Amino acid sequence: MHDITDLEGRGIPGVGVASTAFTEAAAAQAVSLGFDAPMVFVQHPIQDRSDDEMRALAEAAYDEIVARVSQS
């Protein structure tokens, strides 16, 4: 969240990507930083996924990520 805030502050569009387990943490960070960064949440968990499963998650989120970075 800090990285997205920094990028946006420098005029560089950014989108945070996290798993669904971190929706509340992202919201709390947004309040703390005073910046509601665009976020995309993917299915949790991710740590035990194979490379193919990670690619599938990324491909499924791609359009939403592009849409949100385009809105920044």
C-alpha positions in Angstrom: 0.0 0.0 0.0 2.8 2.4 0.8 4.4 1.7 -2.6 1.1 2.5 -4.5 0.7 5.7 -2.4 4.3 6.7 -3.3 3.8 6.0 -7.0 0.5 7.8 -7.2 2.0 10.8 -5.4 4.7 11.0 -8.1 2.1 10.8 -10.9 2.7 7.1 -11.7 -0.4 5.0 -11.8 -0.4 2.0 -9.6 -2.7 -0.8 -8.5 -2.3 -3.0 -5.4 -2.8 -6.7 -5.8 -3.4 -8.9 -2.8 -5.3 -12.0 -1.8 -8.8 -11.8 -0.4 -7.5 -12.4 3.1 -6.1 -8.9 3.1 -9.1 -6.9 2.2 -9.6 -5.6 5.8 -5.9 -4.8 6.2 -5.9 -2.9 2.9 -8.9 -0.9 4.0 -7.1 -0.1 7.4 -4.0 1.0 5.6 -6.0 3.2 3.2 -7.5 5.0 6.2 -4.1 5.2 8.0 -2.4 6.7 4.9 -5.3 8.9 3.9 -5.2 7.4 0.4 -7.7 4.9 -1.0 -5.4 3.1 -3.5 -7.0 1.1 -6.3 -6.8 -2.6 -5.3 -7.5 -5.9 -6.9 -8.0 -9.0 -4.7 -7.3 -12.5 -5.9 -8.5 -15.8 -4.4 -6.7 -16.7 -1.2 -4.4 -18.5 -0.4 -1.6 -18.0 -2.9 1.5 -19.3 -1.1 0.9 -23.0 -1.9 -0.1 -22.6 -5.5 1.8 -24.0 -8.4 3.2 -21.8 -11.2 0.3 -22.7 -13.4 -2.2 -21.8 -10.7 -0.5 -18.5 -10.1 -0.6 -17.8 -13.9 -4.3 -18.6 -13.9 -4.9 -16.1 -11.0 -2.9 -13.4 -12.8 -4.7 -14.0 -16.1 -8.1 -13.9 -14.3 -7.2 -10.5 -12.6 -5.5 -8.9 -15.6 -8.4 -7.1 -17.1 -9.4 -5.7 -13.7 -5.9 -4.6 -13.0 -5.6 -2.8 -16.4 -9.0 -1.1 -15.9 -8.1 0.2 -12.4 -4.6 1.4 -13.4 -6.3 3.2 -16.4 -8.6 5.0 -13.9 -5.8 6.3 -11.8 
